[in-house]
Amino acid sequence: MPTPFGALYVPNITPDDETGIGQWTSDEFYRMMHTGVSRDGSLLYPAMPYPQYTQVTRSDSDAIYAYLMSIPPVKQKNREHELRFPYNNRDLLIGWRTLYFKEGEYQPNPKQSAEWNRGAYLVKGLGHCAMCHTAVNALGGSSESKAFEGGMIPNQNWYAPSLTSNREAGLGDWKIQEIADLLQAGISHRGTVYGPMAEVTFNSLQYLSDDDAKAMAVYLKALPQKDNSPPPTSQARLVAPETMELGSKVYAAQCVMCHGAEGKGQTPEYPPLAGNRSITMETPVNPIRMVLNGGYPPGTRKNPRPHGMPPFSHILNDNEVAAVVTYIRVAWGNSGTPVNAKQVNDLRTLLPE
């Protein structure tokens, strides 16, 4: 697991007695989940999301423990982390925990409904959604007051948008079913998940019950919107005419078939680009990566054969990618800002050889 501080090697949690957790008790497992302290007393690095898992109930922790103990044991020795100095000194975690860790199981809010509380528990605890959707600082910590306000995902070069701003991924004007569909199926009439969120949906969220998906949607929709700035206007005036011309030409050749001449898409298979806030966010990282990398929504139980987008990194040069991303960010009244070729090249260099 690459981090800004070096490489972490995820441990073996099969029930092997020598190299896994076969000798752990349910009490020791709960202590690890709840406090971030391992069986041998060592402090865990917060790449293990114990700051969120601390909210998990004892009964759910015991259920996870029971499942892990039921899988076949694998004898595979754990590898030592390769963290740079001074981050390889676990004693520093004492200070980090003082600043950024608050221990305690989730306590229901009596002023809210049972459904809202169930959603809050799933989002804050087991789902640990804030781990990506909250910016982290140079120490790898995040402020509770900034929760769900969006941030770059370390070492992945994707942006997890703000869930508290209707200029980004705020859900205040989404229907509950649209949010639940996005969580479970990976697609809805309002958008599609790609990148790290597609992995979350594929590996985890698609297995939610309908009731739990709805509860999460209820909670997420109710997140207070903190961005009260006026709606932005089209930034097309900032774009050179030759850039708009090139972007329009590339769009007509490569994008119109799926997304339409007016950017309305063909929902839910092909997401709209007109009025799509994931296209117009302040950072253009995600749309650039989609044009370069392409991608598929996850294949899920509710969307087993997803429609994908091909990569264009081998077809379009940096100027062409910049032009077409600029075009979709400002066309049809979209309020994004222009993209330049250097921004594209910085992300192109991350592509595998």
C-alpha positions as CSV (number, residue, x, y, z in Angstrom):
1,M,0.0,0.0,0.0
2,P,1.9,3.1,-1.2
3,T,1.6,6.2,1.0
4,P,3.3,9.6,1.0
5,F,5.5,8.3,3.9
6,G,6.7,5.1,2.2
7,A,5.3,1.6,1.6
8,L,3.0,-0.2,4.0
9,Y,2.7,-4.0,3.6
10,V,-0.8,-5.2,4.6
11,P,-0.7,-8.1,7.1
12,N,-2.1,-11.6,6.7
13,I,-5.5,-11.7,8.5
14,T,-6.3,-15.3,7.6
15,P,-6.7,-17.6,10.7
16,D,-3.2,-19.1,10.4
17,D,-1.8,-19.6,13.9
18,E,1.8,-18.6,13.0
19,T,1.6,-15.8,10.4
20,G,-2.1,-14.7,10.6
21,I,-4.6,-14.0,13.3
22,G,-5.4,-17.6,14.2
23,Q,-4.5,-17.1,17.9
24,W,-6.4,-13.8,18.3
25,T,-9.4,-13.7,20.5
26,S,-12.6,-11.8,19.7
27,D,-11.6,-9.4,22.5
28,E,-8.2,-8.7,21.0
29,F,-9.8,-8.2,17.6
30,Y,-12.3,-5.7,19.0
31,R,-9.6,-3.9,20.8
32,M,-7.7,-3.5,17.5
33,M,-10.8,-2.3,15.7
34,H,-11.8,0.0,18.5
35,T,-8.4,1.5,19.6
36,G,-5.9,0.8,16.8
37,V,-3.8,-1.3,19.1
38,S,-2.6,-4.7,17.9
39,R,-2.5,-7.9,19.8
40,D,1.1,-7.4,20.8
41,G,0.4,-3.9,22.0
42,S,1.9,-2.1,19.0
43,L,0.1,1.0,17.6
44,L,-1.3,0.6,14.1
45,Y,-0.6,3.0,11.4
46,P,-3.8,4.8,10.4
47,A,-3.8,3.4,6.9
48,M,-5.8,0.8,8.8
49,P,-8.9,3.0,9.3
50,Y,-9.3,2.5,13.0
51,P,-10.2,6.2,13.4
52,Q,-13.4,5.2,11.6
53,Y,-13.7,1.6,12.8
54,T,-13.7,2.7,16.4
55,Q,-17.4,3.5,15.8
56,V,-18.2,-0.1,14.9
57,T,-20.3,-1.9,17.5
58,R,-19.0,-4.9,19.4
59,S,-21.5,-7.2,17.8
60,D,-20.4,-6.1,14.3
61,S,-16.8,-6.5,15.2
62,D,-17.5,-10.0,16.5
63,A,-19.3,-10.8,13.2
64,I,-16.3,-9.7,11.2
65,Y,-14.0,-11.8,13.5
66,A,-16.2,-14.8,13.0
67,Y,-16.1,-14.5,9.2
68,L,-12.3,-14.1,9.2
69,M,-12.0,-17.2,11.4
70,S,-14.1,-19.2,8.9
71,I,-11.9,-18.6,5.9
72,P,-9.0,-21.1,5.0
73,P,-5.8,-20.2,6.8
74,V,-2.8,-19.2,4.7
75,K,0.7,-19.5,5.9
76,Q,2.3,-16.3,4.6
77,K,4.8,-14.3,6.7
78,N,4.2,-10.6,7.0
79,R,6.6,-8.2,5.4
80,E,8.1,-5.3,7.3
81,H,6.9,-1.8,6.3
82,E,9.4,0.4,4.3
83,L,8.6,3.8,5.7
84,R,11.0,6.7,5.6
85,F,12.6,8.2,8.7
86,P,11.1,9.5,11.0
87,Y,7.8,7.9,10.0
88,N,9.2,4.4,10.7
89,N,9.2,5.3,14.4
90,R,5.9,4.0,15.8
91,D,6.3,6.1,18.9
92,L,5.4,9.1,16.9
93,L,1.9,7.7,16.5
94,I,1.3,8.7,20.1
95,G,1.3,12.3,19.1
96,W,-0.7,11.6,15.9
97,R,-3.4,9.8,17.9
98,T,-3.6,12.8,20.3
99,L,-4.3,15.1,17.4
100,Y,-6.5,13.0,15.1
101,F,-8.0,10.0,16.9
102,K,-11.1,10.0,19.0
103,E,-12.1,6.7,20.4
104,G,-15.7,5.6,20.8
105,E,-18.5,3.6,19.4
106,Y,-21.2,5.4,17.3
107,Q,-23.9,6.9,19.5
108,P,-27.3,7.3,17.8
109,N,-28.6,10.8,17.5
110,P,-32.0,10.8,19.3
111,K,-33.2,13.8,17.2
112,Q,-32.8,11.8,14.0
113,S,-34.7,8.8,12.6
114,A,-33.6,5.2,13.0
115,E,-32.9,5.1,9.2
116,W,-30.7,8.2,9.4
117,N,-28.8,6.8,12.3
118,R,-28.3,3.5,10.5
119,G,-26.9,5.4,7.5
120,A,-24.7,7.6,9.7
121,Y,-23.3,4.4,11.4
122,L,-22.5,2.8,8.0
123,V,-21.0,5.9,6.4
124,K,-18.9,7.0,9.4
125,G,-17.9,3.5,10.6
126,L,-17.9,0.4,8.5
127,G,-17.9,2.4,5.2
128,H,-15.2,4.9,6.4
129,C,-16.3,7.2,3.6
130,A,-14.6,10.2,5.1
131,M,-11.2,8.6,4.8
132,C,-11.2,9.5,1.1
133,H,-13.7,12.4,0.9
134,T,-11.8,14.5,3.5
135,A,-8.5,16.2,2.7
136,V,-5.5,15.0,4.7
137,N,-2.6,17.2,5.8
138,A,1.2,16.6,5.6
139,L,1.0,14.4,8.7
140,G,-1.7,12.2,7.2
141,G,-4.4,13.5,9.5
142,S,-7.7,15.1,8.8
143,S,-9.9,17.6,10.7
144,E,-13.3,16.4,11.8
145,S,-14.6,19.9,11.0
146,K,-13.6,19.4,7.3
147,A,-15.2,15.9,7.0
148,F,-16.7,15.1,3.6
149,E,-15.4,18.4,2.1
150,G,-13.4,16.5,-0.5
151,G,-9.7,15.9,-1.1
152,M,-7.0,14.2,-3.3
153,I,-6.6,10.5,-2.5
154,P,-2.9,10.1,-1.5
155,N,-0.7,8.3,-4.1
156,Q,-3.7,7.6,-6.4
157,N,-4.0,11.0,-8.1
158,W,-7.8,10.9,-8.1
159,Y,-10.0,13.5,-6.4
160,A,-12.7,12.4,-4.0
161,P,-15.2,15.3,-4.4
162,S,-16.9,17.2,-1.6
163,L,-20.2,15.7,-0.4
164,T,-21.0,19.0,1.3
165,S,-21.0,21.3,-1.7
166,N,-23.5,21.3,-4.5
167,R,-20.7,22.7,-6.7
168,E,-19.0,19.3,-6.4
169,A,-20.8,16.1,-5.3
170,G,-23.3,17.5,-2.9
171,L,-26.4,15.4,-2.9
172,G,-29.0,17.9,-1.8
173,D,-30.9,17.9,-5.1
174,W,-30.5,14.2,-5.8
175,K,-33.3,11.7,-5.2
176,I,-32.8,9.1,-2.5
177,Q,-33.0,6.3,-5.1
178,E,-30.4,8.0,-7.3
179,I,-27.9,8.0,-4.5
180,A,-28.7,4.4,-3.5
181,D,-28.4,3.3,-7.1
182,L,-25.0,4.9,-7.4
183,L,-23.8,3.2,-4.2
184,Q,-25.1,-0.3,-5.1
185,A,-25.0,-0.5,-8.9
186,G,-22.2,2.0,-9.7
187,I,-24.5,3.9,-12.0
188,S,-27.6,6.1,-11.8
189,H,-29.4,8.6,-13.9
190,R,-27.3,11.3,-12.2
191,G,-23.8,9.9,-12.6
192,T,-21.4,6.9,-12.7
193,V,-18.5,5.8,-10.5
194,Y,-15.0,5.3,-11.8
195,G,-11.5,5.1,-10.3
196,P,-11.1,4.3,-6.6
197,M,-14.9,4.7,-6.0
198,A,-15.6,2.0,-8.6
199,E,-13.3,-0.4,-6.5
200,V,-15.3,0.5,-3.4
201,T,-18.6,-0.3,-5.1
202,F,-17.3,-3.5,-6.7
203,N,-15.6,-4.9,-3.5
204,S,-18.1,-3.6,-0.9
205,L,-21.1,-1.4,-1.6
206,Q,-22.8,-3.7,-4.2
207,Y,-23.4,-6.2,-1.4
208,L,-25.4,-3.7,0.7
209,S,-29.0,-4.7,1.4
210,D,-31.5,-2.3,-0.2
211,D,-32.5,-1.0,3.2
212,D,-28.9,-0.2,4.1
213,A,-28.2,1.4,0.8
214,K,-31.3,3.6,1.3
215,A,-30.2,4.4,4.9
216,M,-26.8,5.6,3.6
217,A,-28.5,7.7,1.0
218,V,-30.7,9.3,3.5
219,Y,-27.7,10.2,5.7
220,L,-25.6,11.5,2.8
221,K,-28.4,13.6,1.3
222,A,-28.9,15.2,4.7
223,L,-25.2,16.3,5.1
224,P,-25.2,20.0,5.7
225,Q,-24.2,22.0,2.6
226,K,-21.3,24.3,3.6
227,D,-20.7,26.0,0.3
228,N,-23.1,28.9,0.1
229,S,-21.3,30.8,-2.7
230,P,-23.4,31.8,-5.7
231,P,-23.5,29.3,-8.6
232,P,-20.6,29.8,-11.0
233,T,-21.2,30.9,-14.6
234,S,-19.7,29.6,-17.8
235,Q,-16.0,30.2,-18.2
236,A,-16.0,29.9,-22.0
237,R,-14.8,33.5,-22.3
238,L,-11.5,32.4,-20.8
239,V,-10.8,29.9,-23.5
240,A,-8.9,30.8,-26.7
241,P,-11.1,30.4,-29.8
242,E,-8.6,28.0,-31.4
243,T,-8.7,25.8,-28.2
244,M,-12.5,25.7,-28.4
245,E,-12.3,24.8,-32.1
246,L,-9.9,22.0,-31.5
247,G,-11.8,20.7,-28.5
248,S,-15.1,20.7,-30.4
249,K,-13.4,18.8,-33.3
250,V,-12.0,16.1,-31.0
251,Y,-15.4,15.9,-29.2
252,A,-17.3,15.4,-32.4
253,A,-14.9,12.7,-33.6
254,Q,-14.5,10.7,-30.3
255,C,-17.3,11.6,-27.9
256,V,-20.5,12.5,-29.6
257,M,-21.6,8.9,-30.3
258,C,-22.1,8.2,-26.5
259,H,-22.4,11.6,-24.9
260,G,-24.4,13.4,-27.6
261,A,-23.9,16.6,-29.4
262,E,-25.4,18.6,-26.5
263,G,-23.6,16.5,-23.8
264,K,-26.8,15.0,-22.5
265,G,-25.5,11.4,-22.5
266,Q,-27.7,8.3,-22.6
267,T,-28.4,7.6,-18.9
268,P,-27.7,5.5,-17.1
269,E,-25.3,3.8,-19.4
270,Y,-23.5,6.9,-20.7
271,P,-23.4,9.7,-18.2
272,P,-24.3,13.3,-19.1
273,L,-21.5,15.9,-19.4
274,A,-23.7,19.0,-19.5
275,G,-24.4,20.1,-16.0
276,N,-22.3,17.3,-14.6
277,R,-20.5,18.7,-11.5
278,S,-17.8,16.0,-11.6
279,I,-16.7,17.6,-14.9
280,T,-16.6,21.2,-13.6
281,M,-15.0,20.9,-10.2
282,E,-12.1,23.2,-9.5
283,T,-9.6,20.4,-10.0
284,P,-9.7,18.8,-13.5
285,V,-7.8,15.7,-12.4
286,N,-10.7,13.2,-12.8
287,P,-11.9,14.2,-16.3
288,I,-8.3,14.3,-17.6
289,R,-7.8,10.8,-16.2
290,M,-10.9,9.5,-17.7
291,V,-9.9,10.7,-21.2
292,L,-6.4,9.3,-20.8
293,N,-7.2,6.1,-19.0
294,G,-10.8,5.4,-20.0
295,G,-12.5,3.0,-17.7
296,Y,-15.5,0.9,-16.8
297,P,-18.0,1.3,-14.0
298,P,-17.8,-1.8,-11.8
299,G,-19.7,-4.9,-12.8
300,T,-22.2,-5.3,-10.0
301,R,-25.2,-7.5,-9.2
302,K,-27.5,-4.6,-10.3
303,N,-25.4,-3.7,-13.3
304,P,-23.5,-6.9,-14.4
305,R,-22.6,-5.7,-17.9
306,P,-21.5,-2.1,-17.6
307,H,-20.8,0.1,-20.6
308,G,-17.3,1.5,-20.6
309,M,-15.2,4.3,-22.0
310,P,-12.1,3.5,-24.1
311,P,-8.7,5.2,-23.3
312,F,-7.6,7.9,-25.6
313,S,-4.0,8.3,-24.4
314,H,-2.7,6.5,-27.4
315,I,-4.8,8.5,-29.9
316,L,-4.8,12.1,-28.6
317,N,-1.7,14.2,-27.7
318,D,-1.5,16.4,-24.7
319,N,-2.9,19.5,-26.5
320,E,-5.8,17.5,-27.9
321,V,-6.7,16.1,-24.5
322,A,-6.4,19.5,-22.9
323,A,-8.6,21.0,-25.6
324,V,-11.4,18.4,-25.3
325,V,-11.4,18.4,-21.5
326,T,-11.5,22.2,-21.6
327,Y,-14.4,22.0,-24.1
328,I,-16.6,19.7,-22.0
329,R,-15.8,21.9,-18.9
330,V,-17.1,25.1,-20.5
331,A,-19.6,24.0,-23.2
332,W,-23.4,23.9,-22.7
333,G,-23.2,26.4,-19.9
334,N,-20.8,24.3,-17.8
335,S,-18.8,26.4,-15.3
336,G,-15.4,24.7,-15.3
337,T,-12.1,26.4,-16.1
338,P,-9.6,25.7,-18.9
339,V,-7.1,22.9,-18.8
340,N,-3.6,23.1,-20.2
341,A,-1.3,20.6,-21.8
342,K,1.1,20.4,-18.8
343,Q,-1.7,19.3,-16.5
344,V,-2.4,16.5,-19.0
345,N,1.2,15.5,-19.3
346,D,1.7,15.4,-15.5
347,L,-1.0,12.7,-15.4
348,R,0.0,11.0,-18.6
349,T,3.4,10.2,-17.0
350,L,1.6,8.1,-14.4
351,L,0.2,5.7,-17.0
352,P,1.8,2.2,-17.1
353,E,4.3,1.6,-19.8
